[in-house]
Amino acid sequence: MALGPLRRDLAATYARWVNEPEIKSRLMMMGLMTPETEEAYLDEAMKAGAGREPETAAFTIYDRSDDEPIGTASLMEINWRHRRARFGIFLGDRHGRGLGTEATRLVLDWGFNMLGLANVLLEVLTDNERAIRAYERAGFRRLGVRRSAVLGAGGGQVDELLMDAVPADLGASVLQPGGL
């Protein structure tokens, strides 16, 4: 497993992944993403933080067995003062092989050790048991359920599980603020 930067030349691949029905329902996305809309997103993501502390760190996930891109992962809403961020990941290909768990660990390790984060939060739908197991294997712990928090694919409100990770959950030593 390896992480690399988002790549503009992969915009069509990212769009294909996001448009897969299972991923769209999990991300609660409406409409189709096109390579052009993905390129616009990538342009924004790549220039975010230019000249200031970035609010997002986004990665392409690669399977090292063949160096193929298989998904993306991000630390978002980075709050430098409180040393916290939100985590998001999606695998476009190769589900059920432990790759998402490994990628999650890599991003957490990077966030804790390179950015000096002290806490990373994520939200996941309570019925997404596969993702919850992967997050727990990666070091996240359950905080609680936010009831009727998200508009589900069927139009009704669904519950969302809040989870977080801290460096001690991964055995990570964290840089102190200003230690970068």
Secondary structure, DSSP 8 states (H G I E B T S, - for coil): -EEEE--GGGHHHHHHHHTSHHHHHHHT--S---HHHHHHHHHHHHHTTTTS--S-EEEEEEETTTTEEEEEEEEEEEETTTTEEEEEEEESS-TTSSHHHHHHHHHHHHHHHTS--SEEEEEEETT-HHHHHHHHHHT-EEEEEEEEEEE-TTSSEEEEEEEEE-HHHHT-----TT--
